[in-house]
């Protein structure tokens, strides 16, 4: 076990901060998911009104693309920076 070296409560404060950041991360992920659903629905509505594409299938595909493509870009950029 690591000693506090004269800073009592530091470990507890860091653990609390890490828990809060984890909660914030999940909130941001949920917001991104909701925005992707809304944006995918809007784009699917526009596409289905002007073409013969089915709304639900188009909505599902566009929502997945709105979540996966930016995620892959961020993941790739992060891996590139670590090199």
C-alpha positions in Angstrom: 0.0 0.0 0.0 1.2 3.5 -0.9 1.6 6.0 2.0 0.1 9.4 1.8 3.4 11.1 2.8 1.8 13.9 4.8 -1.2 14.5 2.6 -4.1 12.8 4.4 -7.2 12.4 2.3 -5.4 12.7 -1.1 -6.2 9.2 -2.1 -9.9 9.6 -1.3 -10.1 12.9 -3.1 -8.5 11.3 -6.2 -10.8 8.3 -6.1 -13.8 10.7 -5.8 -12.6 12.7 -8.8 -12.1 9.6 -10.9 -15.7 8.4 -10.0 -17.1 11.8 -11.0 -15.2 11.7 -14.3 -16.5 8.3 -15.0 -20.0 9.5 -14.5 -19.4 12.5 -16.7 -18.0 10.2 -19.4 -21.2 8.1 -19.4 -23.4 11.2 -19.5 -21.5 12.5 -22.5 -21.8 9.1 -24.2 -25.6 9.1 -23.5 -25.9 12.6 -24.9 -24.0 11.5 -28.1 -26.3 8.5 -28.5 -29.4 10.7 -28.1 -28.0 13.2 -30.6 -27.2 10.5 -33.1 -30.7 9.0 -32.8 -32.2 12.5 -33.3 -29.9 13.4 -36.2 -30.3 9.9 -37.8 -34.1 10.3 -37.5 -34.0 13.7 -39.2 -31.8 12.6 -42.0 -33.8 9.4 -42.5 -37.0 11.4 -42.7 -35.6 13.7 -45.3 -34.2 10.7 -47.3 -37.4 8.7 -47.1 -39.6 11.6 -48.1 -37.6 12.2 -51.2 -36.8 8.6 -52.2 -38.2 5.1 -51.9 -35.9 4.3 -49.0 -37.6 2.7 -45.9 -37.6 5.1 -42.9 -36.7 2.6 -40.1 -33.8 0.9 -41.9 -32.4 4.2 -43.1 -32.7 5.6 -39.6 -30.9 2.6 -38.1 -28.0 2.7 -40.6 -27.5 6.5 -40.3 -27.6 6.4 -36.5 -24.9 3.7 -36.5 -22.9 5.6 -38.9 -23.2 8.8 -36.8 -21.9 6.9 -33.8 -19.3 4.6 -35.3 -17.5 6.8 -37.9 -16.6 9.6 -35.4 -15.7 7.0 -32.8 -13.3 5.3 -35.2 -11.8 8.6 -36.2 -11.1 9.5 -32.5 -9.8 6.1 -31.8 -7.4 6.2 -34.9 -6.2 9.7 -34.0 -5.5 8.6 -30.4 -3.5 5.6 -31.6 -1.6 7.8 -34.0 -0.7 10.3 -31.3 0.6 7.5 -29.0 3.2 6.5 -31.6 
